[in-house]
Each structure stands twice: as C-alpha cells, then as structure tokens.
Amino acid sequence: MTIVTALTTLSLLALAGCGTESGRGSDGAAEAGSAVQSDLPLTDVRWSIESLSVDGKKTAAPAGASVEIDSKGKVDARTGCNSIGAKATIDGDTITVGEKRTTLVACPEELAAFEKALNGAFEGKLKAKVEDKKLTLTSAAGDSITMSAEKPAPLVGTGWSVTSLVSDGTAGSLPKDKKGETGKATLTFAKDGTVSGSLGCNTFSAPAKTTDSTITFGPVRSTKKLCPEPGMSLETELLKVLDGKVTYEVHHRELTLKAADGTGFGAAAGTPAK
C-alpha cells in the first residue's frame, strides 16, 4: 500500500486546500509559486480510504487505511497495518512519487493482498479529482481509489476496539486461535473518571484518572469466567497494561497505551477488532 498511500497524501496536498494556499517544494509539498484551491481543508485532516477499483472490480478498503497531512505538509499515512511517509513532485493535478519510507510489519493475509493490489495498480503518475467532498485518484489504466474525510475521536466517550499489542515499542498482532481468529476486546472511558469494557473474555471496569499524556488506572474489577483461547491470552496481556500509570496518545482515530516496561496496546475508534 506504500505507493498508493503516498500518492493519496500528496494529492490531498495539491488539491484539498482550504481556500488558496501557496505551494511548497519537492520535499513532499506543492511546487513553489503554485497555488491550490478546494472547498475542503488541507491540513490536520484524516482522510479514510474507502475503496479501490482495479480492472473494473471495486473492493472495500480495510479498516484503518488513511492519510493525514500536518500544517507543515508532513505526510503521515497508515494502512491499518503499516505506516509510511513520502515525498513527491506535483505538476497541476498529476502526482509523481519520489522518496518513500515505510514500516515492515507482517500483515494479515487479506490486508496484505489488498496492499499488494494497491501497490501494483497505483504506480507512477496519478490524476486527482475532488468532488462531493470525496477525493479520487485515477491511474492511466483507469484504476482508482476513493477517499473521504474523517472526524477525530476524543478519548472520553469513544468506543475503542483493541487492534494490536505493543512490546518494546513495536506493535504486533493479537493472539489467535487455531483458525486464525483473534480475541475481541473493547474499552470506553467515561466522564466520571472510569473505564469499562471487555478484556476479550471477561467484562471489566476500573477507575481511570487522565491527564494530557497519562492515564492512572485503579484496581480492575471483572467477571471471572474461563474462556477459550485466544480470549484468555488477550485478557492476560491487557491486564498487564491496565495497572497503574501509563502513557497514552490519540492519533486522530487511533489510541495507543504504553506502560513503563514498554508493553501496551493499540485500539481503533469504533472499529471491531480483527
């Protein structure tokens, strides 16, 4: 998904400006002296990839496929598995990809296949079009990708679904059973300073005192059921994190919690765990 996400991001940079914005250089932003206009905001907007059309066949994008640009034009692209940054040159509505940087996380089979299709279909130059508050990129062969803007999710009041476990600062997959199914865990922070949800097996609640960068969890109260795998393994890992003070970061619609020992977990807003 590296190529398409890079191109997507830089297409937004060229076309999704709010009003008129001066151009930027080939370090990933618009060319100097140019201008871009659109009724959509340019910076600090999360764009969700909705679908891919290749050889006339339309496929829905996996959860978490998105791109974002900050006020300085820095690219932050996420696929639901890997993340990338990119540089490109822009000539009108034509985007040509330059230098790219990507993580190398092993993805589930379905997501890996989707990323491979994107990588093959969206090489080289793409044409970009903004219409009805959606952005569409189209290749010379007629393949296309469609995106729309997402609203950011607040920590409190959002239903978060656990999507990954963190070890030594690196995100990894959730525990799986013999069929490849993962446990499903959720949590919601309430205005009264508590958190509750499912640990993948048992339901739980706990005090949760938040600051701008930390959450301090009190004693966890939970049901005491014995569940088949991978529910129990996931619950064990999550309870290691929901203990005392942890740091947290909300990146638009993704939440990451990390304990002092480097363990933690990631979660997505309103997205069921897979």
Summary of the structure (lengths in Angstrom):
residues: 274
radius of gyration: 20.2
end to end distance: 18.9
largest distance: 64.8
contacts: 901
relative contact order: 0.14
helix: 14%
strand: 47%
